[in-house]
C-alpha cells in the first residue's frame, strides 16, 4: 500500500495511502475512511452507514447533515447512490476536510470546520426545525490508537438532534458497540416514545453498531425494494453481510 501524503499537526499524524483505486485516511494509525470509485460497495463500515438511507426512496433524501466527515467516504457514497440536493458535513479537524477535498474528491458539499455540538446548538437556537431528511452522527476521534466516540450520545445530545429531523427523516448514529448504543439517549423512554421506527445493523468483522431511527415506521420491505444489490439484505449474493435487528 503506497503512502501518497502525510502530515503531522497538533500532535496527530495523518496519512493517506492508496492501494489500486482505493484511497484510505489514517489518523494516528486509526483507519478513518476508505473510498474506491471503481468498486464503492465492498461491504465495509461506510456502507453500513449508507444502508439505512434506503428505508426511504432515494429521491426523498434531499438534505443531509453529516456530523463527522473523516475523509468524506460517506459523502461520496451518498452522492453516488442517493444524490441529495444538499450535504452539510461538519468536522472539528481541518486536516480531515482538506483530505476530503484533495484526496477523496469531495465536491458539491458544504464542509464546515466546527465543533458539532456548537453547530447543532446554533441550528436549534435559530429554529431550524425539520430541515434535514437524513442526519448521520459519526463523531469519532482517535484515542490511544483506537477509534472512540468524540461526543457522548446522551439524552441532551440526542434531544438536540431530533428537532432538526424532518417528519419522515432518518437519524443514523454510529456506536463503538451495541452496549454503547443501549446506554445512549436513543434508548431513553422520552426519546423512544417519539420514534415509531428503529433498527440496528451489525457486521461480524466490526464491533460497531449502527442505529437508525425515525418518527415514522421503517418497513424492512422498503429497504429491500430500494437498496442496491451489493448491500441489499434480500440479496443472497450481497457483499454487506450485516445483521439487521428491529429495536422495540
C-alpha positions as CSV (number, residue, x, y, z in Angstrom):
1,X,0.0,0.0,0.0
2,X,1.6,3.2,-1.2
3,X,1.9,6.3,1.0
4,X,0.8,9.3,-1.1
5,X,0.6,12.0,1.6
6,X,1.3,12.6,5.3
7,X,1.3,15.4,7.7
8,X,1.9,16.0,11.4
9,X,-0.2,18.7,13.1
10,X,-1.3,19.3,16.7
11,X,0.2,16.0,18.0
12,X,-1.6,14.0,15.3
13,X,-0.1,12.1,12.4
14,X,-2.2,11.9,9.3
15,X,-1.5,9.6,6.3
16,X,-3.3,9.0,3.0
17,X,-2.5,5.6,1.5
18,X,-3.5,4.2,-1.9
19,X,-4.0,0.6,-2.9
20,X,-5.0,0.3,-6.6
21,X,-8.0,2.6,-7.0
22,X,-8.7,2.6,-3.2
23,X,-7.7,5.6,-1.1
24,X,-7.5,5.5,2.7
25,X,-7.2,8.0,5.5
26,X,-5.3,7.1,8.8
27,X,-5.0,9.4,11.8
28,X,-2.5,8.3,14.4
29,X,-2.7,4.8,13.0
30,X,-6.5,4.7,13.2
31,X,-8.2,3.7,9.9
32,X,-10.8,6.5,9.3
33,X,-12.1,6.4,5.8
34,X,-11.8,4.5,2.5
35,X,-13.1,5.3,-0.9
36,X,-12.9,3.3,-4.2
37,X,-14.7,5.0,-7.1
38,X,-14.4,1.8,-9.2
39,X,-15.8,-0.5,-6.5
40,X,-17.6,1.6,-3.9
41,X,-19.8,-1.1,-2.3
42,X,-17.4,-3.5,-0.7
43,X,-19.3,-4.4,2.5
44,X,-17.5,-2.2,4.9
45,X,-18.4,0.2,7.7
46,X,-19.2,3.1,5.4
47,X,-21.8,1.0,3.6
48,X,-23.3,0.3,7.0
49,X,-23.9,4.0,7.4
50,X,-25.2,4.3,3.9
51,X,-27.6,1.3,4.0
52,X,-30.4,2.9,6.3
53,X,-30.9,5.6,3.6
54,X,-32.9,3.0,1.6
55,X,-35.6,2.8,4.2
56,X,-36.8,5.7,2.1
57,X,-36.9,6.1,-1.7
58,X,-33.5,7.8,-2.5
59,X,-35.3,10.8,-4.1
60,X,-36.8,11.7,-0.7
61,X,-33.3,12.2,0.8
62,X,-32.9,15.8,-0.3
63,X,-31.0,17.4,2.6
64,X,-28.3,15.7,4.7
65,X,-26.4,16.7,7.9
66,X,-23.2,14.6,8.4
67,X,-21.6,15.1,11.8
68,X,-18.1,13.7,11.4
69,X,-16.7,13.9,7.9
70,X,-13.4,11.9,8.1
71,X,-12.1,11.6,4.6
72,X,-15.5,12.0,3.1
73,X,-16.2,8.4,2.0
74,X,-19.9,8.6,3.1
75,X,-20.4,11.8,1.2
76,X,-19.1,10.2,-1.9
77,X,-21.4,7.2,-1.3
78,X,-24.5,9.4,-0.7
79,X,-23.8,11.4,-3.9
80,X,-23.4,8.2,-5.9
81,X,-26.4,6.3,-4.6
82,X,-28.9,8.9,-3.3
83,X,-27.9,12.2,-5.0
84,X,-29.2,14.6,-2.3
85,X,-29.5,18.2,-3.2
86,X,-27.6,19.4,-0.2
87,X,-25.0,17.8,2.1
88,X,-23.6,19.7,5.1
89,X,-20.5,18.0,6.6
90,X,-19.2,19.2,9.9
91,X,-15.8,18.1,11.3
92,X,-13.7,19.7,14.1
93,X,-10.5,18.7,12.3
94,X,-9.5,20.9,9.4
95,X,-7.0,18.3,8.1
96,X,-9.8,15.9,7.6
97,X,-11.7,18.4,5.5
98,X,-8.5,19.1,3.5
99,X,-8.1,15.4,2.8
100,X,-11.7,15.0,1.9
101,X,-11.4,17.7,-0.8
102,X,-7.9,16.9,-2.1
103,X,-7.6,13.1,-1.9
104,X,-11.2,11.8,-1.7
105,X,-12.5,14.1,-4.3
106,X,-15.4,15.6,-2.3
107,X,-17.2,18.3,-4.3
108,X,-20.6,20.0,-4.1
109,X,-20.9,19.6,-0.4
110,X,-20.8,22.3,2.4
111,X,-17.7,21.3,4.5
112,X,-17.7,23.2,7.8
113,X,-14.9,23.1,10.3
114,X,-16.6,23.4,13.7
115,X,-17.4,21.6,16.9
116,X,-20.6,19.6,16.1
117,X,-22.1,20.4,19.5
118,X,-21.8,24.1,18.8
119,X,-23.0,23.8,15.2
120,X,-26.1,21.8,16.3
121,X,-26.8,24.1,19.2
122,X,-26.7,27.1,16.8
123,X,-29.1,25.5,14.4
124,X,-31.5,24.7,17.2
125,X,-31.3,28.3,18.6
126,X,-32.1,29.6,15.1
127,X,-35.3,27.4,15.0
128,X,-34.1,25.3,12.1
129,X,-36.7,22.6,12.7
130,X,-37.2,19.7,10.4
131,X,-34.6,20.9,7.9
132,X,-32.8,17.6,7.3
133,X,-34.1,14.3,5.7
134,X,-31.0,12.5,6.9
135,X,-28.8,13.2,10.0
136,X,-25.7,11.0,10.4
137,X,-23.9,11.1,13.8
138,X,-20.5,9.6,13.1
139,X,-18.5,11.6,15.6
140,X,-15.4,9.5,16.3
141,X,-11.9,10.5,17.3
142,X,-8.7,8.6,17.9
143,X,-7.6,7.9,21.5
144,X,-4.6,5.7,22.3
145,X,-4.6,4.2,18.8
146,X,-8.3,3.3,18.9
147,X,-11.4,5.0,17.4
148,X,-13.9,6.2,20.1
149,X,-16.9,8.4,20.0
150,X,-15.9,12.0,20.4
151,X,-19.3,13.2,21.6
152,X,-21.3,11.3,24.2
153,X,-24.7,10.3,22.8
154,X,-26.5,11.2,26.0
155,X,-30.1,12.4,26.3
156,X,-29.2,16.0,25.9
157,X,-27.3,15.4,22.7
158,X,-30.0,13.2,21.1
159,X,-32.7,15.6,22.1
160,X,-30.9,18.4,20.3
161,X,-30.7,16.3,17.1
162,X,-34.3,15.2,16.9
163,X,-35.9,18.6,16.2
164,X,-33.6,19.1,13.2
165,X,-35.0,15.9,11.5
166,X,-37.8,16.1,9.0
167,X,-41.0,14.3,9.9
168,X,-40.2,11.4,7.6
169,X,-36.4,11.8,8.1
170,X,-33.8,9.2,9.2
171,X,-31.4,9.5,12.1
172,X,-28.3,7.3,11.7
173,X,-25.8,7.0,14.5
174,X,-22.5,5.0,14.7
175,X,-21.6,3.4,18.1
176,X,-18.5,1.6,19.1
177,X,-20.6,-1.4,20.3
178,X,-24.1,-2.5,20.9
179,X,-23.6,-1.9,24.6
180,X,-22.7,1.7,23.9
181,X,-25.9,2.2,21.9
182,X,-28.1,0.6,24.6
183,X,-26.7,3.1,27.1
184,X,-27.3,6.1,24.9
185,X,-30.0,8.7,24.9
186,X,-31.8,7.0,22.0
187,X,-32.9,4.2,24.4
188,X,-34.3,6.7,27.0
189,X,-38.1,6.4,27.3
190,X,-38.7,10.0,26.5
191,X,-37.0,9.7,23.1
192,X,-38.0,6.1,22.3
193,X,-41.6,7.3,22.5
194,X,-41.1,9.8,19.7
195,X,-39.7,7.2,17.3
196,X,-42.0,4.8,15.5
197,X,-39.2,3.0,13.7
198,X,-35.8,1.9,15.0
199,X,-33.3,-0.7,13.7
200,X,-29.7,-1.7,14.4
201,X,-27.1,-3.1,11.9
202,X,-24.0,-5.0,12.9
203,X,-21.3,-6.8,10.9
204,X,-19.4,-9.8,12.2
205,X,-16.0,-8.2,11.4
206,X,-16.7,-5.0,13.3
207,X,-17.7,-4.2,16.9
208,X,-19.6,-1.1,15.7
209,X,-23.4,-1.0,16.0
210,X,-25.3,1.3,13.6
211,X,-28.6,2.7,14.9
212,X,-31.4,4.0,12.7
213,X,-34.4,5.8,14.0
214,X,-37.4,7.7,12.5
215,X,-40.6,9.2,13.7
216,X,-42.3,7.1,11.0
217,X,-42.3,3.3,10.7
218,X,-39.3,1.7,8.9
219,X,-40.5,-1.4,7.0
220,X,-37.7,-3.7,6.0
221,X,-39.6,-4.4,2.8
222,X,-39.0,-0.7,1.8
223,X,-35.2,-1.1,2.3
224,X,-35.2,-4.3,0.3
225,X,-37.0,-2.6,-2.5
226,X,-34.7,0.4,-2.7
227,X,-31.2,-0.8,-1.7
228,X,-28.5,-1.6,-4.4
229,X,-27.9,-5.4,-4.7
230,X,-24.5,-5.3,-3.1
231,X,-25.9,-4.1,0.2
232,X,-29.5,-5.4,-0.1
233,X,-30.3,-7.7,2.8
234,X,-32.7,-9.6,0.5
235,X,-29.9,-10.5,-2.0
236,X,-28.2,-13.8,-1.1
237,X,-25.1,-12.6,-3.1
238,X,-24.8,-9.3,-1.2
239,X,-21.4,-8.1,-0.1
240,X,-22.6,-6.4,3.1
241,X,-23.3,-9.4,5.4
242,X,-24.8,-7.4,8.2
243,X,-27.4,-8.4,10.7
244,X,-30.4,-6.1,10.9
245,X,-32.5,-6.2,14.2
246,X,-35.6,-4.2,14.9
247,X,-35.5,-2.3,18.2
248,X,-38.5,-2.3,20.4
